Amino acid sequence: MDVDILFKIAAVGIIVAILNQVLIRSGRDEYTMITTLAGLIIVLMMLIPHLTELFSYIKSVFDL
């Protein structure tokens, strides 16, 4: 696993945290949950290729 994916996940987390703080301060509390969910979906979409690679590696290790 490359270190780049960790930096990308951290960047998304920082951006989501900043957006949440800006939205809370401006009185848009209902949009903070949408922003958090969007950040989670983005991170999951980034991880899907790595998870499929992990599962295929586990299958080859256990000869399934």
CHARMM-style PDB file with segment names, atoms N, HN, CA, C and O in Angstrom:
ATOM      1  N   MET     1       0.851  -1.182   0.000  1.00  0.00      PROA
ATOM      2  CA  MET     1       0.000   0.000   0.000  1.00  0.00      PROA
ATOM      3  C   MET     1       0.889   1.234   0.000  1.00  0.00      PROA
ATOM      4  O   MET     1       1.855   1.335   0.756  1.00  0.00      PROA
ATOM      5  N   ASP     2       0.541   2.139  -0.844  1.00  0.00      PROA
ATOM      6  HN  ASP     2      -0.244   2.057  -1.458  1.00  0.00      PROA
ATOM      7  CA  ASP     2       1.350   3.323  -1.018  1.00  0.00      PROA
ATOM      8  C   ASP     2       0.967   4.387   0.006  1.00  0.00      PROA
ATOM      9  O   ASP     2      -0.161   4.420   0.499  1.00  0.00      PROA
ATOM     10  N   VAL     3       1.918   5.247   0.313  1.00  0.00      PROA
ATOM     11  HN  VAL     3       2.834   5.220  -0.087  1.00  0.00      PROA
ATOM     12  CA  VAL     3       1.684   6.309   1.296  1.00  0.00      PROA
ATOM     13  C   VAL     3       0.784   7.396   0.708  1.00  0.00      PROA
ATOM     14  O   VAL     3       0.147   8.144   1.450  1.00  0.00      PROA
ATOM     15  N   ASP     4       0.733   7.484  -0.609  1.00  0.00      PROA
ATOM     16  HN  ASP     4       1.250   6.876  -1.212  1.00  0.00      PROA
ATOM     17  CA  ASP     4      -0.080   8.523  -1.250  1.00  0.00      PROA
ATOM     18  C   ASP     4      -1.552   8.426  -0.867  1.00  0.00      PROA
ATOM     19  O   ASP     4      -2.218   9.446  -0.686  1.00  0.00      PROA
ATOM     20  N   ILE     5      -2.057   7.213  -0.745  1.00  0.00      PROA
ATOM     21  HN  ILE     5      -1.516   6.385  -0.891  1.00  0.00      PROA
ATOM     22  CA  ILE     5      -3.473   7.047  -0.403  1.00  0.00      PROA
ATOM     23  C   ILE     5      -3.757   7.594   0.998  1.00  0.00      PROA
ATOM     24  O   ILE     5      -4.830   8.143   1.252  1.00  0.00      PROA
ATOM     25  N   LEU     6      -2.792   7.441   1.899  1.00  0.00      PROA
ATOM     26  HN  LEU     6      -1.921   6.995   1.692  1.00  0.00      PROA
ATOM     27  CA  LEU     6      -2.972   7.984   3.252  1.00  0.00      PROA
ATOM     28  C   LEU     6      -3.021   9.508   3.231  1.00  0.00      PROA
ATOM     29  O   LEU     6      -3.815  10.118   3.947  1.00  0.00      PROA
ATOM     30  N   PHE     7      -2.173  10.119   2.410  1.00  0.00      PROA
ATOM     31  HN  PHE     7      -1.528   9.623   1.828  1.00  0.00      PROA
ATOM     32  CA  PHE     7      -2.180  11.575   2.305  1.00  0.00      PROA
ATOM     33  C   PHE     7      -3.465  12.078   1.661  1.00  0.00      PROA
ATOM     34  O   PHE     7      -3.981  13.129   2.041  1.00  0.00      PROA
ATOM     35  N   LYS     8      -3.986  11.331   0.683  1.00  0.00      PROA
ATOM     36  HN  LYS     8      -3.567  10.477   0.373  1.00  0.00      PROA
ATOM     37  CA  LYS     8      -5.246  11.726   0.050  1.00  0.00      PROA
ATOM     38  C   LYS     8      -6.402  11.643   1.041  1.00  0.00      PROA
ATOM     39  O   LYS     8      -7.256  12.529   1.079  1.00  0.00      PROA
ATOM     40  N   ILE     9      -6.429  10.588   1.835  1.00  0.00      PROA
ATOM     41  HN  ILE     9      -5.736   9.869   1.804  1.00  0.00      PROA
ATOM     42  CA  ILE     9      -7.487  10.442   2.843  1.00  0.00      PROA
ATOM     43  C   ILE     9      -7.384  11.555   3.879  1.00  0.00      PROA
ATOM     44  O   ILE     9      -8.396  12.120   4.294  1.00  0.00      PROA
ATOM     45  N   ALA    10      -6.161  11.867   4.296  1.00  0.00      PROA
ATOM     46  HN  ALA    10      -5.339  11.408   3.960  1.00  0.00      PROA
ATOM     47  CA  ALA    10      -5.971  12.954   5.265  1.00  0.00      PROA
ATOM     48  C   ALA    10      -6.409  14.291   4.677  1.00  0.00      PROA
ATOM     49  O   ALA    10      -7.005  15.108   5.378  1.00  0.00      PROA
ATOM     50  N   ALA    11      -6.120  14.522   3.401  1.00  0.00      PROA
ATOM     51  HN  ALA    11      -5.636  13.858   2.831  1.00  0.00      PROA
ATOM     52  CA  ALA    11      -6.520  15.775   2.761  1.00  0.00      PROA
ATOM     53  C   ALA    11      -8.035  15.899   2.700  1.00  0.00      PROA
ATOM     54  O   ALA    11      -8.584  16.970   2.961  1.00  0.00      PROA
ATOM     55  N   VAL    12      -8.709  14.809   2.359  1.00  0.00      PROA
ATOM     56  HN  VAL    12      -8.262  13.939   2.147  1.00  0.00      PROA
ATOM     57  CA  VAL    12     -10.176  14.839   2.336  1.00  0.00      PROA
ATOM     58  C   VAL    12     -10.715  15.102   3.738  1.00  0.00      PROA
ATOM     59  O   VAL    12     -11.668  15.863   3.901  1.00  0.00      PROA
ATOM     60  N   GLY    13     -10.119  14.488   4.738  1.00  0.00      PROA
ATOM     61  HN  GLY    13      -9.345  13.869   4.605  1.00  0.00      PROA
ATOM     62  CA  GLY    13     -10.557  14.707   6.117  1.00  0.00      PROA
ATOM     63  C   GLY    13     -10.379  16.146   6.558  1.00  0.00      PROA
ATOM     64  O   GLY    13     -11.254  16.708   7.217  1.00  0.00      PROA
ATOM     65  N   ILE    14      -9.251  16.747   6.200  1.00  0.00      PROA
ATOM     66  HN  ILE    14      -8.540  16.290   5.664  1.00  0.00      PROA
ATOM     67  CA  ILE    14      -9.005  18.146   6.567  1.00  0.00      PROA
ATOM     68  C   ILE    14      -9.989  19.068   5.863  1.00  0.00      PROA
ATOM     69  O   ILE    14     -10.519  19.995   6.475  1.00  0.00      PROA
ATOM     70  N   ILE    15     -10.234  18.819   4.583  1.00  0.00      PROA
ATOM     71  HN  ILE    15      -9.803  18.066   4.086  1.00  0.00      PROA
ATOM     72  CA  ILE    15     -11.176  19.658   3.832  1.00  0.00      PROA
ATOM     73  C   ILE    15     -12.581  19.540   4.397  1.00  0.00      PROA
ATOM     74  O   ILE    15     -13.286  20.540   4.529  1.00  0.00      PROA
ATOM     75  N   VAL    16     -12.994  18.317   4.731  1.00  0.00      PROA
ATOM     76  HN  VAL    16     -12.422  17.504   4.624  1.00  0.00      PROA
ATOM     77  CA  VAL    16     -14.332  18.120   5.299  1.00  0.00      PROA
ATOM     78  C   VAL    16     -14.438  18.801   6.663  1.00  0.00      PROA
ATOM     79  O   VAL    16     -15.465  19.403   6.975  1.00  0.00      PROA
ATOM     80  N   ALA    17     -13.396  18.710   7.466  1.00  0.00      PROA
ATOM     81  HN  ALA    17     -12.562  18.220   7.212  1.00  0.00      PROA
ATOM     82  CA  ALA    17     -13.422  19.357   8.781  1.00  0.00      PROA
ATOM     83  C   ALA    17     -13.527  20.876   8.652  1.00  0.00      PROA
ATOM     84  O   ALA    17     -14.277  21.510   9.394  1.00  0.00      PROA
ATOM     85  N   ILE    18     -12.790  21.456   7.725  1.00  0.00      PROA
ATOM     86  HN  ILE    18     -12.181  20.941   7.122  1.00  0.00      PROA
ATOM     87  CA  ILE    18     -12.852  22.903   7.516  1.00  0.00      PROA
ATOM     88  C   ILE    18     -14.239  23.318   7.013  1.00  0.00      PROA
ATOM     89  O   ILE    18     -14.813  24.298   7.486  1.00  0.00      PROA
ATOM     90  N   LEU    19     -14.764  22.561   6.053  1.00  0.00      PROA
ATOM     91  HN  LEU    19     -14.297  21.765   5.669  1.00  0.00      PROA
ATOM     92  CA  LEU    19     -16.106  22.873   5.550  1.00  0.00      PROA
ATOM     93  C   LEU    19     -17.155  22.760   6.641  1.00  0.00      PROA
ATOM     94  O   LEU    19     -18.073  23.578   6.710  1.00  0.00      PROA
ATOM     95  N   ASN    20     -17.028  21.756   7.489  1.00  0.00      PROA
ATOM     96  HN  ASN    20     -16.283  21.092   7.433  1.00  0.00      PROA
ATOM     97  CA  ASN    20     -17.987  21.607   8.584  1.00  0.00      PROA
ATOM     98  C   ASN    20     -17.933  22.798   9.530  1.00  0.00      PROA
ATOM     99  O   ASN    20     -18.977  23.292   9.958  1.00  0.00      PROA
ATOM    100  N   GLN    21     -16.749  23.262   9.858  1.00  0.00      PROA
ATOM    101  HN  GLN    21     -15.901  22.861   9.511  1.00  0.00      PROA
ATOM    102  CA  GLN    21     -16.622  24.411  10.756  1.00  0.00      PROA
ATOM    103  C   GLN    21     -17.200  25.676  10.120  1.00  0.00      PROA
ATOM    104  O   GLN    21     -17.869  26.465  10.787  1.00  0.00      PROA
ATOM    105  N   VAL    22     -16.939  25.861   8.837  1.00  0.00      PROA
ATOM    106  HN  VAL    22     -16.395  25.220   8.295  1.00  0.00      PROA
ATOM    107  CA  VAL    22     -17.475  27.041   8.144  1.00  0.00      PROA
ATOM    108  C   VAL    22     -19.001  26.983   8.098  1.00  0.00      PROA
ATOM    109  O   VAL    22     -19.672  27.993   8.306  1.00  0.00      PROA
ATOM    110  N   LEU    23     -19.542  25.801   7.827  1.00  0.00      PROA
ATOM    111  HN  LEU    23     -18.997  24.980   7.659  1.00  0.00      PROA
ATOM    112  CA  LEU    23     -20.998  25.667   7.755  1.00  0.00      PROA
ATOM    113  C   LEU    23     -21.653  25.849   9.125  1.00  0.00      PROA
ATOM    114  O   LEU    23     -22.727  26.443   9.221  1.00  0.00      PROA
ATOM    115  N   ILE    24     -21.025  25.351  10.168  1.00  0.00      PROA
ATOM    116  HN  ILE    24     -20.153  24.869  10.089  1.00  0.00      PROA
ATOM    117  CA  ILE    24     -21.579  25.526  11.516  1.00  0.00      PROA
ATOM    118  C   ILE    24     -21.575  26.997  11.904  1.00  0.00      PROA
ATOM    119  O   ILE    24     -22.546  27.498  12.471  1.00  0.00      PROA
ATOM    120  N   ARG    25     -20.473  27.693  11.597  1.00  0.00      PROA
ATOM    121  HN  ARG    25     -19.684  27.287  11.136  1.00  0.00      PROA
ATOM    122  CA  ARG    25     -20.376  29.114  11.966  1.00  0.00      PROA
ATOM    123  C   ARG    25     -21.356  29.976  11.185  1.00  0.00      PROA
ATOM    124  O   ARG    25     -21.801  31.014  11.673  1.00  0.00      PROA
ATOM    125  N   SER    26     -21.693  29.548   9.972  1.00  0.00      PROA
ATOM    126  HN  SER    26     -21.331  28.705   9.575  1.00  0.00      PROA
ATOM    127  CA  SER    26     -22.623  30.355   9.176  1.00  0.00      PROA
ATOM    128  C   SER    26     -24.078  29.988   9.427  1.00  0.00      PROA
ATOM    129  O   SER    26     -24.977  30.551   8.803  1.00  0.00      PROA
ATOM    130  N   GLY    27     -24.318  29.041  10.342  1.00  0.00      PROA
ATOM    131  HN  GLY    27     -23.587  28.583  10.849  1.00  0.00      PROA
ATOM    132  CA  GLY    27     -25.680  28.682  10.693  1.00  0.00      PROA
ATOM    133  C   GLY    27     -26.306  27.657   9.781  1.00  0.00      PROA
ATOM    134  O   GLY    27     -27.528  27.515   9.780  1.00  0.00      PROA
ATOM    135  N   ARG    28     -25.529  26.945   9.012  1.00  0.00      PROA
ATOM    136  HN  ARG    28     -24.536  27.061   9.013  1.00  0.00      PROA
ATOM    137  CA  ARG    28     -26.038  25.927   8.085  1.00  0.00      PROA
ATOM    138  C   ARG    28     -25.778  24.527   8.646  1.00  0.00      PROA
ATOM    139  O   ARG    28     -25.111  23.704   8.019  1.00  0.00      PROA
ATOM    140  N   ASP    29     -26.314  24.281   9.826  1.00  0.00      PROA
ATOM    141  HN  ASP    29     -26.856  24.950  10.335  1.00  0.00      PROA
ATOM    142  CA  ASP    29     -26.059  23.014  10.505  1.00  0.00      PROA
ATOM    143  C   ASP    29     -26.584  21.808   9.734  1.00  0.00      PROA
ATOM    144  O   ASP    29     -26.035  20.712   9.846  1.00  0.00      PROA
ATOM    145  N   GLU    30     -27.641  22.004   8.955  1.00  0.00      PROA
ATOM    146  HN  GLU    30     -28.087  22.894   8.864  1.00  0.00      PROA
ATOM    147  CA  GLU    30     -28.208  20.867   8.237  1.00  0.00      PROA
ATOM    148  C   GLU    30     -27.297  20.389   7.098  1.00  0.00      PROA
ATOM    149  O   GLU    30     -27.422  19.249   6.651  1.00  0.00      PROA
ATOM    150  N   TYR    31     -26.396  21.235   6.632  1.00  0.00      PROA
ATOM    151  HN  TYR    31     -26.295  22.161   6.996  1.00  0.00      PROA
ATOM    152  CA  TYR    31     -25.498  20.837   5.547  1.00  0.00      PROA
ATOM    153  C   TYR    31     -24.223  20.162   6.046  1.00  0.00      PROA
ATOM    154  O   TYR    31     -23.488  19.577   5.251  1.00  0.00      PROA
ATOM    155  N   THR    32     -23.956  20.233   7.329  1.00  0.00      PROA
ATOM    156  HN  THR    32     -24.554  20.709   7.975  1.00  0.00      PROA
ATOM    157  CA  THR    32     -22.741  19.607   7.837  1.00  0.00      PROA
ATOM    158  C   THR    32     -22.798  18.085   7.712  1.00  0.00      PROA
ATOM    159  O   THR    32     -21.792  17.446   7.404  1.00  0.00      PROA
ATOM    160  N   MET    33     -23.967  17.512   7.951  1.00  0.00      PROA
ATOM    161  HN  MET    33     -24.784  18.030   8.202  1.00  0.00      PROA
ATOM    162  CA  MET    33     -24.095  16.059   7.820  1.00  0.00      PROA
ATOM    163  C   MET    33     -23.928  15.629   6.362  1.00  0.00      PROA
ATOM    164  O   MET    33     -23.318  14.596   6.088  1.00  0.00      PROA
ATOM    165  N   ILE    34     -24.460  16.407   5.438  1.00  0.00      PROA
ATOM    166  HN  ILE    34     -24.956  17.247   5.661  1.00  0.00      PROA
ATOM    167  CA  ILE    34     -24.312  16.095   4.020  1.00  0.00      PROA
ATOM    168  C   ILE    34     -22.840  16.176   3.613  1.00  0.00      PROA
ATOM    169  O   ILE    34     -22.358  15.345   2.845  1.00  0.00      PROA
ATOM    170  N   THR    35     -22.136  17.173   4.128  1.00  0.00      PROA
ATOM    171  HN  THR    35     -22.528  17.849   4.752  1.00  0.00      PROA
ATOM    172  CA  THR    35     -20.714  17.318   3.824  1.00  0.00      PROA
ATOM    173  C   THR    35     -19.919  16.141   4.372  1.00  0.00      PROA
ATOM    174  O   THR    35     -19.028  15.621   3.700  1.00  0.00      PROA
ATOM    175  N   THR    36     -20.238  15.723   5.582  1.00  0.00      PROA
ATOM    176  HN  THR    36     -20.962  16.145   6.128  1.00  0.00      PROA
ATOM    177  CA  THR    36     -19.544  14.592   6.183  1.00  0.00      PROA
ATOM    178  C   THR    36     -19.803  13.306   5.403  1.00  0.00      PROA
ATOM    179  O   THR    36     -18.880  12.526   5.168  1.00  0.00      PROA
ATOM    180  N   LEU    37     -21.043  13.085   5.005  1.00  0.00      PROA
ATOM    181  HN  LEU    37     -21.793  13.719   5.196  1.00  0.00      PROA
ATOM    182  CA  LEU    37     -21.370  11.896   4.218  1.00  0.00      PROA
ATOM    183  C   LEU    37     -20.692  11.922   2.851  1.00  0.00      PROA
ATOM    184  O   LEU    37     -20.247  10.884   2.362  1.00  0.00      PROA
ATOM    185  N   ALA    38     -20.611  13.085   2.239  1.00  0.00      PROA
ATOM    186  HN  ALA    38     -20.973  13.929   2.637  1.00  0.00      PROA
ATOM    187  CA  ALA    38     -19.930  13.196   0.951  1.00  0.00      PROA
ATOM    188  C   ALA    38     -18.441  12.871   1.097  1.00  0.00      PROA
ATOM    189  O   ALA    38     -17.864  12.200   0.241  1.00  0.00      PROA
ATOM    190  N   GLY    39     -17.825  13.343   2.174  1.00  0.00      PROA
ATOM    191  HN  GLY    39     -18.294  13.888   2.869  1.00  0.00      PROA
ATOM    192  CA  GLY    39     -16.423  13.024   2.423  1.00  0.00      PROA
ATOM    193  C   GLY    39     -16.217  11.536   2.643  1.00  0.00      PROA
ATOM    194  O   GLY    39     -15.240  10.963   2.159  1.00  0.00      PROA
ATOM    195  N   LEU    40     -17.127  10.911   3.368  1.00  0.00      PROA
ATOM    196  HN  LEU    40     -17.919  11.377   3.761  1.00  0.00      PROA
ATOM    197  CA  LEU    40     -17.038   9.470   3.604  1.00  0.00      PROA
ATOM    198  C   LEU    40     -17.174   8.691   2.307  1.00  0.00      PROA
ATOM    199  O   LEU    40     -16.440   7.729   2.079  1.00  0.00      PROA
ATOM    200  N   ILE    41     -18.106   9.099   1.457  1.00  0.00      PROA
ATOM    201  HN  ILE    41     -18.702   9.880   1.642  1.00  0.00      PROA
ATOM    202  CA  ILE    41     -18.300   8.416   0.168  1.00  0.00      PROA
ATOM    203  C   ILE    41     -17.067   8.579  -0.719  1.00  0.00      PROA
ATOM    204  O   ILE    41     -16.663   7.636  -1.399  1.00  0.00      PROA
ATOM    205  N   ILE    42     -16.477   9.753  -0.714  1.00  0.00      PROA
ATOM    206  HN  ILE    42     -16.805  10.519  -0.162  1.00  0.00      PROA
ATOM    207  CA  ILE    42     -15.269   9.984  -1.507  1.00  0.00      PROA
ATOM    208  C   ILE    42     -14.133   9.076  -1.046  1.00  0.00      PROA
ATOM    209  O   ILE    42     -13.439   8.479  -1.868  1.00  0.00      PROA
ATOM    210  N   VAL    43     -13.946   8.974   0.266  1.00  0.00      PROA
ATOM    211  HN  VAL    43     -14.511   9.460   0.933  1.00  0.00      PROA
ATOM    212  CA  VAL    43     -12.876   8.120   0.795  1.00  0.00      PROA
ATOM    213  C   VAL    43     -13.154   6.653   0.478  1.00  0.00      PROA
ATOM    214  O   VAL    43     -12.233   5.917   0.126  1.00  0.00      PROA
ATOM    215  N   LEU    44     -14.395   6.221   0.595  1.00  0.00      PROA
ATOM    216  HN  LEU    44     -15.144   6.819   0.881  1.00  0.00      PROA
ATOM    217  CA  LEU    44     -14.721   4.837   0.267  1.00  0.00      PROA
ATOM    218  C   LEU    44     -14.490   4.541  -1.208  1.00  0.00      PROA
ATOM    219  O   LEU    44     -14.026   3.455  -1.555  1.00  0.00      PROA
ATOM    220  N   MET    45     -14.805   5.486  -2.071  1.00  0.00      PROA
ATOM    221  HN  MET    45     -15.181   6.368  -1.789  1.00  0.00      PROA
ATOM    222  CA  MET    45     -14.553   5.292  -3.495  1.00  0.00      PROA
ATOM    223  C   MET    45     -13.053   5.214  -3.786  1.00  0.00      PROA
ATOM    224  O   MET    45     -12.636   4.508  -4.704  1.00  0.00      PROA
ATOM    225  N   MET    46     -12.253   5.926  -3.017  1.00  0.00      PROA
ATOM    226  HN  MET    46     -12.591   6.499  -2.271  1.00  0.00      PROA
ATOM    227  CA  MET    46     -10.800   5.851  -3.184  1.00  0.00      PROA
ATOM    228  C   MET    46     -10.254   4.514  -2.696  1.00  0.00      PROA
ATOM    229  O   MET    46      -9.242   4.037  -3.209  1.00  0.00      PROA
ATOM    230  N   LEU    47     -10.911   3.905  -1.714  1.00  0.00      PROA
ATOM    231  HN  LEU    47     -11.733   4.292  -1.297  1.00  0.00      PROA
ATOM    232  CA  LEU    47     -10.414   2.668  -1.123  1.00  0.00      PROA
ATOM    233  C   LEU    47     -10.891   1.407  -1.826  1.00  0.00      PROA
ATOM    234  O   LEU    47     -10.302   0.346  -1.623  1.00  0.00      PROA
ATOM    235  N   ILE    48     -11.919   1.479  -2.633  1.00  0.00      PROA
ATOM    236  HN  ILE    48     -12.398   2.342  -2.798  1.00  0.00      PROA
ATOM    237  CA  ILE    48     -12.480   0.282  -3.269  1.00  0.00      PROA
ATOM    238  C   ILE    48     -11.437  -0.496  -4.080  1.00  0.00      PROA
ATOM    239  O   ILE    48     -11.375  -1.717  -3.937  1.00  0.00      PROA
ATOM    240  N   PRO    49     -10.620   0.138  -4.916  1.00  0.00      PROA
ATOM    241  CA  PRO    49      -9.618  -0.656  -5.652  1.00  0.00      PROA
ATOM    242  C   PRO    49      -8.622  -1.364  -4.733  1.00  0.00      PROA
ATOM    243  O   PRO    49      -8.196  -2.484  -5.018  1.00  0.00      PROA
ATOM    244  N   HSD    50      -8.258  -0.715  -3.641  1.00  0.00      PROA
ATOM    245  HN  HSD    50      -8.604   0.195  -3.410  1.00  0.00      PROA
ATOM    246  CA  HSD    50      -7.304  -1.321  -2.714  1.00  0.00      PROA
ATOM    247  C   HSD    50      -7.940  -2.477  -1.943  1.00  0.00      PROA
ATOM    248  O   HSD    50      -7.273  -3.462  -1.628  1.00  0.00      PROA
ATOM    249  N   LEU    51      -9.222  -2.351  -1.645  1.00  0.00      PROA
ATOM    250  HN  LEU    51      -9.764  -1.551  -1.901  1.00  0.00      PROA
ATOM    251  CA  LEU    51      -9.908  -3.441  -0.947  1.00  0.00      PROA
ATOM    252  C   LEU    51     -10.071  -4.668  -1.835  1.00  0.00      PROA
ATOM    253  O   LEU    51      -9.930  -5.798  -1.367  1.00  0.00      PROA
ATOM    254  N   THR    52     -10.367  -4.451  -3.111  1.00  0.00      PROA
ATOM    255  HN  THR    52     -10.481  -3.533  -3.491  1.00  0.00      PROA
ATOM    256  CA  THR    52     -10.469  -5.601  -4.016  1.00  0.00      PROA
ATOM    257  C   THR    52      -9.126  -6.286  -4.180  1.00  0.00      PROA
ATOM    258  O   THR    52      -9.052  -7.511  -4.277  1.00  0.00      PROA
ATOM    259  N   GLU    53      -8.069  -5.495  -4.212  1.00  0.00      PROA
ATOM    260  HN  GLU    53      -8.130  -4.500  -4.133  1.00  0.00      PROA
ATOM    261  CA  GLU    53      -6.718  -6.071  -4.275  1.00  0.00      PROA
ATOM    262  C   GLU    53      -6.415  -6.875  -3.013  1.00  0.00      PROA
ATOM    263  O   GLU    53      -5.820  -7.950  -3.092  1.00  0.00      PROA
ATOM    264  N   LEU    54      -6.814  -6.368  -1.868  1.00  0.00      PROA
ATOM    265  HN  LEU    54      -7.297  -5.495  -1.804  1.00  0.00      PROA
ATOM    266  CA  LEU    54      -6.597  -7.074  -0.604  1.00  0.00      PROA
ATOM    267  C   LEU    54      -7.363  -8.385  -0.581  1.00  0.00      PROA
ATOM    268  O   LEU    54      -6.813  -9.410  -0.179  1.00  0.00      PROA
ATOM    269  N   PHE    55      -8.626  -8.374  -1.007  1.00  0.00      PROA
ATOM    270  HN  PHE    55      -9.073  -7.542  -1.334  1.00  0.00      PROA
ATOM    271  CA  PHE    55      -9.415  -9.601  -0.999  1.00  0.00      PROA
ATOM    272  C   PHE    55      -8.875 -10.635  -1.978  1.00  0.00      PROA
ATOM    273  O   PHE    55      -8.896 -11.831  -1.686  1.00  0.00      PROA
ATOM    274  N   SER    56      -8.399 -10.198  -3.119  1.00  0.00      PROA
ATOM    275  HN  SER    56      -8.382  -9.227  -3.356  1.00  0.00      PROA
ATOM    276  CA  SER    56      -7.822 -11.158  -4.063  1.00  0.00      PROA
ATOM    277  C   SER    56      -6.523 -11.739  -3.518  1.00  0.00      PROA
ATOM    278  O   SER    56      -6.223 -12.909  -3.753  1.00  0.00      PROA
ATOM    279  N   TYR    57      -5.756 -10.937  -2.798  1.00  0.00      PROA
ATOM    280  HN  TYR    57      -6.000  -9.986  -2.607  1.00  0.00      PROA
ATOM    281  CA  TYR    57      -4.537 -11.450  -2.171  1.00  0.00      PROA
ATOM    282  C   TYR    57      -4.867 -12.469  -1.083  1.00  0.00      PROA
ATOM    283  O   TYR    57      -4.199 -13.497  -0.970  1.00  0.00      PROA
ATOM    284  N   ILE    58      -5.887 -12.189  -0.289  1.00  0.00      PROA
ATOM    285  HN  ILE    58      -6.430 -11.354  -0.381  1.00  0.00      PROA
ATOM    286  CA  ILE    58      -6.299 -13.128   0.764  1.00  0.00      PROA
ATOM    287  C   ILE    58      -6.803 -14.430   0.147  1.00  0.00      PROA
ATOM    288  O   ILE    58      -6.523 -15.511   0.665  1.00  0.00      PROA
ATOM    289  N   LYS    59      -7.545 -14.331  -0.955  1.00  0.00      PROA
ATOM    290  HN  LYS    59      -7.773 -13.453  -1.375  1.00  0.00      PROA
ATOM    291  CA  LYS    59      -8.012 -15.540  -1.634  1.00  0.00      PROA
ATOM    292  C   LYS    59      -6.845 -16.373  -2.144  1.00  0.00      PROA
ATOM    293  O   LYS    59      -6.871 -17.601  -2.064  1.00  0.00      PROA
ATOM    294  N   SER    60      -5.827 -15.709  -2.664  1.00  0.00      PROA
ATOM    295  HN  SER    60      -5.806 -14.711  -2.729  1.00  0.00      PROA
ATOM    296  CA  SER    60      -4.684 -16.475  -3.180  1.00  0.00      PROA
ATOM    297  C   SER    60      -3.852 -17.083  -2.056  1.00  0.00      PROA
ATOM    298  O   SER    60      -3.248 -18.139  -2.243  1.00  0.00      PROA
ATOM    299  N   VAL    61      -3.811 -16.450  -0.915  1.00  0.00      PROA
ATOM    300  HN  VAL    61      -4.302 -15.592  -0.763  1.00  0.00      PROA
ATOM    301  CA  VAL    61      -3.051 -16.991   0.218  1.00  0.00      PROA
ATOM    302  C   VAL    61      -3.720 -18.246   0.746  1.00  0.00      PROA
ATOM    303  O   VAL    61      -3.039 -19.228   1.044  1.00  0.00      PROA
ATOM    304  N   PHE    62      -5.045 -18.235   0.868  1.00  0.00      PROA
ATOM    305  HN  PHE    62      -5.599 -17.438   0.626  1.00  0.00      PROA
ATOM    306  CA  PHE    62      -5.765 -19.368   1.431  1.00  0.00      PROA
ATOM    307  C   PHE    62      -6.277 -20.331   0.350  1.00  0.00      PROA
ATOM    308  O   PHE    62      -7.008 -21.267   0.673  1.00  0.00      PROA
ATOM    309  N   ASP    63      -5.922 -20.131  -0.889  1.00  0.00      PROA
ATOM    310  HN  ASP    63      -5.328 -19.370  -1.151  1.00  0.00      PROA
ATOM    311  CA  ASP    63      -6.324 -20.996  -2.002  1.00  0.00      PROA
ATOM    312  C   ASP    63      -7.837 -21.206  -2.057  1.00  0.00      PROA
ATOM    313  O   ASP    63      -8.314 -22.337  -2.150  1.00  0.00      PROA
ATOM    314  N   LEU    64      -8.575 -20.113  -1.997  1.00  0.00      PROA
ATOM    315  HN  LEU    64      -8.188 -19.194  -1.921  1.00  0.00      PROA
ATOM    316  CA  LEU    64     -10.050 -20.211  -2.045  1.00  0.00      PROA
ATOM    317  C   LEU    64     -10.550 -20.104  -3.455  1.00  0.00      PROA
ATOM    318  OT1 LEU    64     -11.757 -20.165  -3.688  1.00  0.00      PROA
TER     319      LEU     64
END
